Amino acid sequence: MPRVLVVGAGIAGDTVALMLGRAGWEVTVAEIAPALRGGGQAVDLRGDCRAVLARLGLLDEVLTRLLDQRGAAWVDGDGRRLAAMPVEAFDGNGYVSKEELLRSDLARILHDAAGARVTHLFGETVEALEDAPHGVSVRFRDAPPAEFDLVIGADGAHSRVRRLRFGPEEAFRRRLGLAHAWFTMDETPGTPPVDGWFITHNAPGSRSVEARPGHPGQQEIGFTFATTSLPPRHDREARFALLDRVFADVGWRTRELLAAARHSPDFALDTFDQIHLPKWSDGRVVLLGDSAWCASPLSGLGTALALRGAAALADAVEAADALRLPHRLSDALTAYESAMRPRVRDAQRLFPGRVRQAAPRTGFGIHTVAWLIRQIQKPPLAKTFTRLAAGHGHGQPA
């Protein structure tokens, strides 16, 4: 039985693992984290997400985990509302939708669906990849070396597989000039409620603070700010100090949320970047998801691309009959890339002004964004933007 190694137990990794496992492959998933990651940002089920999950037989279960969301709102430093966009705006294709759930919930559903078909190695990653006569020889951090017919790098924008096989990250990274911290905060009796709204406070200097619904009794918090570099990942104290310094004079709930960040077990901080590679495969090693094409969270299409990409890769492998004829893997990987390139190209083409809208630089810019949000929901602009929002797409139906 042909063997495949998937590096990364995220949305893309566990989806392709599930599909290849069902197709008869012996699948191993190596995930550097000690367990499935909790918390995380909300992911949108519109378009490709819904179609792929329905195909997997998981859509009904996923729909039971949807967040209770009413819309997005923008507030000033005193919490006064400047603009709002309910989930019904633009026929349900607005800033947030009724069809969102936490990334960790979707990842758990995919992981559980794989079941015994897939072997998961948590706390494990790859140290070396070498071509062998009939596959790829893999040296792990702790597990014994092994050989696989196919290695799939689905380990995110900072992919270790990509670095080992294709070269350093800087060769493929396109910086967008923003960084984002996110974490889960437990509510206490004194915590201001969000009441189903994704609330954003923008402050001059390209800074924003966000709070949105999470699981009952929790809020998902974000800090966005302008920078192109961050302290090392292992230096959490330096990262907290950076946030304290950048947001020291920002109003609304900022002090409360900065304090909460230090106590959150799922705190994360990263830059908003895109990944551009001329080719996603090399021999029997192929990249999938953010490791191949990160469009950045600003695109709103990361999950749609991850699910669609996983389906495209699994379909191409099956269509080439690579289970029975491993030498046809090259054809399968070429077909996968041909299927996904147009979608990725469109997703990486961010809506004009998207970066500036995420964190306006001046007070004038902040109020201009709020004014625009109000105006585009009024006739006659509402009709035009309803059409544009539908065309922006979260992928196309399967």
Sequence and secondary structure as in RCSB ss.txt:
>XXXX:A:sequence
MPRVLVVGAGIAGDTVALMLGRAGWEVTVAEIAPALRGGGQAVDLRGDCRAVLARLGLLDEVLTRLLDQRGAAWV
DGDGRRLAAMPVEAFDGNGYVSKEELLRSDLARILHDAAGARVTHLFGETVEALEDAPHGVSVRFRDAPPAEFDL
VIGADGAHSRVRRLRFGPEEAFRRRLGLAHAWFTMDETPGTPPVDGWFITHNAPGSRSVEARPGHPGQQEIGFTF
ATTSLPPRHDREARFALLDRVFADVGWRTRELLAAARHSPDFALDTFDQIHLPKWSDGRVVLLGDSAWCASPLSG
LGTALALRGAAALADAVEAADALRLPHRLSDALTAYESAMRPRVRDAQRLFPGRVRQAAPRTGFGIHTVAWLIRQ
IQKPPLAKTFTRLAAGHGHGQPA
>XXXX:A:secstr
  EEEEE  SHHHHHHHHHHHHTT EEEEEESSSS      EEE TTHHHHHHHHTT HHHHHTT     EEEEE
 TTS EEEEEETTHHHHTSSS SSEEEHHHHHHHHHHHHGGGEEEEET  EEEEEEETTEEEEEESSS  EEESE
EEE   TT HHHHHHT  GGGTEEEEEEEEEEEEEE  TT    TTEEEEEEETTTEEEEEEE STTEEEEEEEE
E S    TT HHHHHHHHHHHTTT  TTHHHHHHHHTT TT EEEEEEEE  S SEETTEEE THHHH   GGGS
 HHHHHHHHHHHHHHHHHHTTTTT GGGHHHHHHHHHHHHHHHHHHHHS  TTHHHHHS SSHHHHHHHHHHHHH
TTSTTHHHHHHHHHHHH S    
